[in-house]
Amino acid sequence: MVGILPTLTPEDLQLAALSDAPRYRALNNGPRRLRQEPFRIRIHGADPLDVAADDVGLEGANTSFQVHLRVDPDRFADHFNAAQLATGPVLAVAGNSPTFLGHRLWQETRVALFKQAVDDRDAAGRSSRRVSRVAFGTGWTRSGPLELLEESVRLHEPVLPVVGPEQPLDRLDQGDGVPALEELRLHQGTVWRWNRAIYDPADGGHLRIEMRALPAGPTVTDMLANAAFLLGLTLALAPGAATTTRRFAFQQAHHNFYRAAQFGLGAELAWPLGPSGRPRTLPVPSWSATSCRWPARASRTPACSLRRRASSSR
């Protein structure tokens, strides 16, 4: 029930602690093969951290609370962009991993640790700013889930190169239900966007948004409150997301996410306020009295409120 257990030591995060299963061995060997050098962890904070590891064991420190939102394919882009908008503010109030290996770091250190602990880019890839396997994203989604799935295939090499027997087009031609797309789903499971598109062949096929940014703990009440806040804000923002994302730069949402992870309630985040959607930057505590409005011209009624009452455990 904690984003990162404060009492962890380096010995707890070595390869010997990894579950002895083929999937985990492959998930360790794949990034190592692509990176060809130690995994370096550098995180700024009150006590800056600089450590190196020969495997992905440091990632095992992270404990998250992931929730899935099933959405209509025709409305996927709006809901995904709304989730991207909502994640920063919610993460700012949900942070629960301020320490790692005795160092005081980010309010949500998991975000920085996970990105670096499984970063398969070599030195040339990092210097060229090639997108990491763990990332917030590269821009607003315009066309839907296929855009996100295609990006994962285009930008990242497979680390689990398993090929199944299915021929997806043949299955469609034969009217034998929807294809499982096993290779795509396996690959997508190794590209860790903080909000991730999920295709699932179950129930005739459906799409979900996997929201991965929330930490575990500190109590069940906190976790459910954080999830309700994230889901509720996403659903409230989705109807106006197409208009908002034309006025609010993706880089501002990207900046919000990492500032929220680093500074928590001390962060200053941009937000598209009022009917005009003009962004303003506000300290997170001031958001308790802030409402957001989406520019339906016939109405000036706020569509969502950014009020959140802290649970009794905080």
C-alpha positions as a Python dict, from the first residue, in 0.01 Angstrom:
ca = {
    (1, 'M'): (0, 0, 0),
    (2, 'V'): (277, 241, -92),
    (3, 'G'): (415, 371, -421),
    (4, 'I'): (772, 281, -319),
    (5, 'L'): (851, 101, 7),
    (6, 'P'): (1089, 335, 198),
    (7, 'T'): (1277, 46, 364),
    (8, 'L'): (1393, -114, 36),
    (9, 'T'): (1767, -163, -2),
    (10, 'P'): (1970, -229, -319),
    (11, 'E'): (1991, -596, -218),
    (12, 'D'): (1610, -619, -239),
    (13, 'L'): (1617, -514, -604),
    (14, 'Q'): (1879, -742, -753),
    (15, 'L'): (1819, -1002, -1022),
    (16, 'A'): (1784, -1274, -759),
    (17, 'A'): (1462, -1109, -644),
    (18, 'L'): (1303, -1138, -990),
    (19, 'S'): (1029, -1400, -1022),
    (20, 'D'): (1175, -1707, -1192),
    (21, 'A'): (941, -1717, -1491),
    (22, 'P'): (1019, -1704, -1866),
    (23, 'R'): (823, -1381, -1915),
    (24, 'Y'): (1021, -1192, -1651),
    (25, 'R'): (1353, -1326, -1770),
    (26, 'A'): (1263, -1212, -2122),
    (27, 'L'): (1150, -871, -1998),
    (28, 'N'): (1487, -834, -1831),
    (29, 'N'): (1696, -962, -2121),
    (30, 'G'): (1517, -764, -2394),
    (31, 'P'): (1597, -411, -2270),
    (32, 'R'): (1950, -521, -2175),
    (33, 'R'): (2009, -653, -2527),
    (34, 'L'): (1889, -327, -2684),
    (35, 'R'): (2064, -95, -2441),
    (36, 'Q'): (2407, -265, -2426),
    (37, 'E'): (2511, -72, -2115),
    (38, 'P'): (2408, -44, -1747),
    (39, 'F'): (2078, 117, -1654),
    (40, 'R'): (2161, 453, -1498),
    (41, 'I'): (1918, 613, -1252),
    (42, 'R'): (1960, 986, -1194),
    (43, 'I'): (1684, 1163, -1002),
    (44, 'H'): (1702, 1513, -859),
    (45, 'G'): (1560, 1596, -519),
    (46, 'A'): (1655, 1699, -167),
    (47, 'D'): (1899, 1405, -170),
    (48, 'P'): (1987, 1346, -539),
    (49, 'L'): (2024, 985, -647),
    (50, 'D'): (2274, 844, -896),
    (51, 'V'): (2295, 465, -918),
    (52, 'A'): (2353, 205, -1189),
    (53, 'A'): (2228, -149, -1237),
    (54, 'D'): (2298, -429, -1484),
    (55, 'D'): (1934, -540, -1497),
    (56, 'V'): (1582, -400, -1465),
    (57, 'G'): (1548, -502, -1100),
    (58, 'L'): (1522, -143, -976),
    (59, 'E'): (1185, -118, -1152),
    (60, 'G'): (1055, -369, -900),
    (61, 'A'): (1042, -95, -638),
    (62, 'N'): (730, 52, -799),
    (63, 'T'): (379, -29, -682),
    (64, 'S'): (92, 126, -878),
    (65, 'F'): (-287, 118, -881),
    (66, 'Q'): (-399, 83, -1241),
    (67, 'V'): (-757, 127, -1355),
    (68, 'H'): (-912, 65, -1697),
    (69, 'L'): (-1182, 268, -1870),
    (70, 'R'): (-1368, 89, -2150),
    (71, 'V'): (-1469, 331, -2425),
    (72, 'D'): (-1660, 336, -2754),
    (73, 'P'): (-1417, 314, -3049),
    (74, 'D'): (-1577, 620, -3213),
    (75, 'R'): (-1513, 827, -2899),
    (76, 'F'): (-1174, 684, -2810),
    (77, 'A'): (-964, 986, -2912),
    (78, 'D'): (-1168, 1230, -2703),
    (79, 'H'): (-1158, 1006, -2397),
    (80, 'F'): (-786, 934, -2434),
    (81, 'N'): (-701, 1303, -2467),
    (82, 'A'): (-924, 1378, -2169),
    (83, 'A'): (-734, 1119, -1965),
    (84, 'Q'): (-407, 1283, -2066),
    (85, 'L'): (-540, 1620, -1951),
    (86, 'A'): (-673, 1482, -1623),
    (87, 'T'): (-372, 1275, -1517),
    (88, 'G'): (-145, 1564, -1416),
    (89, 'P'): (-383, 1732, -1170),
    (90, 'V'): (-488, 1400, -1020),
    (91, 'L'): (-128, 1282, -980),
    (92, 'A'): (-46, 1605, -796),
    (93, 'V'): (-283, 1513, -513),
    (94, 'A'): (-217, 1138, -525),
    (95, 'G'): (163, 1121, -488),
    (96, 'N'): (284, 851, -248),
    (97, 'S'): (648, 770, -326),
    (98, 'P'): (870, 1056, -201),
    (99, 'T'): (1170, 840, -107),
    (100, 'F'): (1382, 570, -269),
    (101, 'L'): (1688, 396, -122),
    (102, 'G'): (1698, 650, 158),
    (103, 'H'): (1691, 952, -76),
    (104, 'R'): (1420, 1220, -69),
    (105, 'L'): (1335, 1266, -435),
    (106, 'W'): (1009, 1339, -620),
    (107, 'Q'): (666, 1335, -460),
    (108, 'E'): (594, 1055, -710),
    (109, 'T'): (940, 911, -762),
    (110, 'R'): (790, 607, -942),
    (111, 'V'): (751, 819, -1256),
    (112, 'A'): (1120, 900, -1286),
    (113, 'L'): (1239, 561, -1161),
    (114, 'F'): (1028, 349, -1396),
    (115, 'K'): (1128, 551, -1703),
    (116, 'Q'): (1499, 508, -1636),
    (117, 'A'): (1494, 156, -1494),
    (118, 'V'): (1364, -3, -1817),
    (119, 'D'): (1501, 247, -2068),
    (120, 'D'): (1622, 37, -2362),
    (121, 'R'): (1775, 329, -2554),
    (122, 'D'): (2149, 327, -2603),
    (123, 'A'): (2356, 645, -2573),
    (124, 'A'): (2283, 743, -2934),
    (125, 'G'): (1910, 692, -2885),
    (126, 'R'): (1905, 906, -2572),
    (127, 'S'): (2108, 1185, -2731),
    (128, 'S'): (1875, 1190, -3032),
    (129, 'R'): (1576, 1216, -2795),
    (130, 'R'): (1417, 900, -2929),
    (131, 'V'): (1102, 832, -2730),
    (132, 'S'): (1148, 608, -2427),
    (133, 'R'): (939, 294, -2378),
    (134, 'V'): (803, 464, -2065),
    (135, 'A'): (658, 799, -2169),
    (136, 'F'): (361, 1030, -2133),
    (137, 'G'): (311, 1044, -2508),
    (138, 'T'): (413, 1237, -2817),
    (139, 'G'): (104, 1447, -2894),
    (140, 'W'): (-274, 1464, -2887),
    (141, 'T'): (-452, 1170, -3042),
    (142, 'R'): (-640, 1281, -3352),
    (143, 'S'): (-771, 968, -3522),
    (144, 'G'): (-815, 708, -3249),
    (145, 'P'): (-649, 396, -3105),
    (146, 'L'): (-491, 278, -3430),
    (147, 'E'): (-270, 587, -3423),
    (148, 'L'): (-138, 491, -3077),
    (149, 'L'): (-91, 124, -3157),
    (150, 'E'): (91, 205, -3480),
    (151, 'E'): (320, 446, -3295),
    (152, 'S'): (419, 173, -3049),
    (153, 'V'): (513, -60, -3334),
    (154, 'R'): (698, 209, -3527),
    (155, 'L'): (901, 352, -3239),
    (156, 'H'): (995, 46, -3034),
    (157, 'E'): (1159, -286, -3114),
    (158, 'P'): (992, -600, -2975),
    (159, 'V'): (1146, -734, -2657),
    (160, 'L'): (924, -1045, -2655),
    (161, 'P'): (955, -1170, -3016),
    (162, 'V'): (685, -1438, -3001),
    (163, 'V'): (480, -1509, -3314),
    (164, 'G'): (143, -1682, -3287),
    (165, 'P'): (-34, -1901, -3545),
    (166, 'E'): (-325, -1667, -3609),
    (167, 'Q'): (-379, -1503, -3948),
    (168, 'P'): (-600, -1206, -3852),
    (169, 'L'): (-733, -1125, -4201),
    (170, 'D'): (-820, -1488, -4264),
    (171, 'R'): (-1015, -1498, -3941),
    (172, 'L'): (-1213, -1192, -4043),
    (173, 'D'): (-1277, -1332, -4390),
    (174, 'Q'): (-1408, -1655, -4239),
    (175, 'G'): (-1640, -1467, -4005),
    (176, 'D'): (-1482, -1644, -3709),
    (177, 'G'): (-1506, -1355, -3465),
    (178, 'V'): (-1254, -1078, -3411),
    (179, 'P'): (-880, -1152, -3429),
    (180, 'A'): (-683, -1187, -3108),
    (181, 'L'): (-386, -985, -3245),
    (182, 'E'): (-163, -1166, -3000),
    (183, 'E'): (166, -1024, -3129),
    (184, 'L'): (36, -666, -3114),
    (185, 'R'): (-104, -710, -2765),
    (186, 'L'): (219, -870, -2645),
    (187, 'H'): (424, -585, -2787),
    (188, 'Q'): (189, -323, -2646),
    (189, 'G'): (242, -481, -2306),
    (190, 'T'): (610, -379, -2326),
    (191, 'V'): (552, -17, -2427),
    (192, 'W'): (455, 154, -2103),
    (193, 'R'): (269, 478, -2172),
    (194, 'W'): (125, 631, -1855),
    (195, 'N'): (-211, 617, -2030),
    (196, 'R'): (-210, 320, -2266),
    (197, 'A'): (-445, 203, -2541),
    (198, 'I'): (-561, -155, -2487),
    (199, 'Y'): (-726, -378, -2749),
    (200, 'D'): (-901, -685, -2607),
    (201, 'P'): (-1075, -950, -2821),
    (202, 'A'): (-1302, -1049, -2531),
    (203, 'D'): (-1678, -984, -2555),
    (204, 'G'): (-1662, -944, -2931),
    (205, 'G'): (-1365, -708, -2912),
    (206, 'H'): (-1336, -381, -2724),
    (207, 'L'): (-1101, -94, -2640),
    (208, 'R'): (-987, 33, -2304),
    (209, 'I'): (-772, 312, -2169),
    (210, 'E'): (-530, 176, -1908),
    (211, 'M'): (-453, 450, -1656),
    (212, 'R'): (-117, 359, -1507),
    (213, 'A'): (-2, 671, -1322),
    (214, 'L'): (-172, 632, -983),
    (215, 'P'): (38, 500, -695),
    (216, 'A'): (-76, 238, -449),
    (217, 'G'): (-188, 350, -102),
    (218, 'P'): (-171, 491, 149),
    (219, 'T'): (-518, 344, 221),
    (220, 'V'): (-793, 177, 21),
    (221, 'T'): (-1000, 492, 72),
    (222, 'D'): (-728, 707, -82),
    (223, 'M'): (-686, 473, -377),
    (224, 'L'): (-1058, 469, -455),
    (225, 'A'): (-1081, 847, -414),
    (226, 'N'): (-788, 899, -652),
    (227, 'A'): (-937, 659, -907),
    (228, 'A'): (-1279, 822, -882),
    (229, 'F'): (-1121, 1163, -929),
    (230, 'L'): (-927, 1049, -1237),
    (231, 'L'): (-1219, 865, -1397),
    (232, 'G'): (-1470, 1137, -1316),
    (233, 'L'): (-1250, 1416, -1446),
    (234, 'T'): (-1174, 1219, -1763),
    (235, 'L'): (-1543, 1158, -1834),
    (236, 'A'): (-1625, 1523, -1764),
    (237, 'L'): (-1354, 1652, -1997),
    (238, 'A'): (-1417, 1410, -2285),
    (239, 'P'): (-1715, 1591, -2449),
    (240, 'G'): (-1508, 1909, -2494),
    (241, 'A'): (-1170, 1748, -2554),
    (242, 'A'): (-1166, 1804, -2932),
    (243, 'T'): (-1202, 2180, -2883),
    (244, 'T'): (-967, 2196, -2586),
    (245, 'T'): (-682, 2015, -2756),
    (246, 'R'): (-687, 2268, -3039),
    (247, 'R'): (-621, 2544, -2788),
    (248, 'F'): (-415, 2371, -2522),
    (249, 'A'): (-73, 2253, -2638),
    (250, 'F'): (16, 1891, -2569),
    (251, 'Q'): (348, 2008, -2429),
    (252, 'Q'): (157, 2185, -2151),
    (253, 'A'): (-14, 1860, -2049),
    (254, 'H'): (323, 1682, -2075),
    (255, 'H'): (480, 1948, -1852),
    (256, 'N'): (189, 1920, -1605),
    (257, 'F'): (241, 1547, -1568),
    (258, 'Y'): (609, 1564, -1479),
    (259, 'R'): (574, 1872, -1258),
    (260, 'A'): (290, 1701, -1070),
    (261, 'A'): (507, 1392, -1020),
    (262, 'Q'): (803, 1598, -903),
    (263, 'F'): (635, 1856, -679),
    (264, 'G'): (294, 1712, -588),
    (265, 'L'): (78, 1972, -415),
    (266, 'G'): (363, 2220, -459),
    (267, 'A'): (336, 2208, -838),
    (268, 'E'): (211, 2485, -1062),
    (269, 'L'): (6, 2345, -1348),
    (270, 'A'): (-141, 2497, -1662),
    (271, 'W'): (-512, 2455, -1724),
    (272, 'P'): (-753, 2575, -1996),
    (273, 'L'): (-996, 2783, -1794),
    (274, 'G'): (-1317, 2960, -1890),
    (275, 'P'): (-1523, 2965, -2212),
    (276, 'S'): (-1229, 3092, -2417),
    (277, 'G'): (-1011, 2799, -2310),
    (278, 'R'): (-716, 3030, -2253),
    (279, 'P'): (-460, 2847, -2035),
    (280, 'R'): (-362, 2977, -1694),
    (281, 'T'): (-92, 2845, -1463),
    (282, 'L'): (-208, 2795, -1106),
    (283, 'P'): (-60, 2645, -789),
    (284, 'V'): (-231, 2313, -722),
    (285, 'P'): (-376, 2417, -380),
    (286, 'S'): (-566, 2703, -546),
    (287, 'W'): (-752, 2454, -766),
    (288, 'S'): (-982, 2366, -474),
    (289, 'A'): (-1187, 2673, -566),
    (290, 'T'): (-1152, 2639, -942),
    (291, 'S'): (-1399, 2512, -1198),
    (292, 'C'): (-1328, 2436, -1562),
    (293, 'R'): (-1569, 2531, -1836),
    (294, 'W'): (-1584, 2395, -2186),
    (295, 'P'): (-1688, 2623, -2468),
    (296, 'A'): (-2036, 2508, -2559),
    (297, 'R'): (-2151, 2847, -2680),
    (298, 'A'): (-2508, 2801, -2571),
    (299, 'S'): (-2414, 2736, -2211),
    (300, 'R'): (-2176, 2878, -1955),
    (301, 'T'): (-2250, 2612, -1696),
    (302, 'P'): (-1931, 2455, -1562),
    (303, 'A'): (-1901, 2099, -1691),
    (304, 'C'): (-1660, 1984, -1424),
    (305, 'S'): (-1535, 2092, -1087),
    (306, 'L'): (-1180, 2042, -970),
    (307, 'R'): (-1279, 2015, -608),
    (308, 'R'): (-1153, 1715, -417),
    (309, 'R'): (-1209, 1653, -50),
    (310, 'A'): (-913, 1475, 107),
    (311, 'S'): (-992, 1148, 280),
    (312, 'S'): (-966, 1130, 655),
    (313, 'S'): (-638, 937, 633),
    (314, 'R'): (-440, 1224, 482),
}
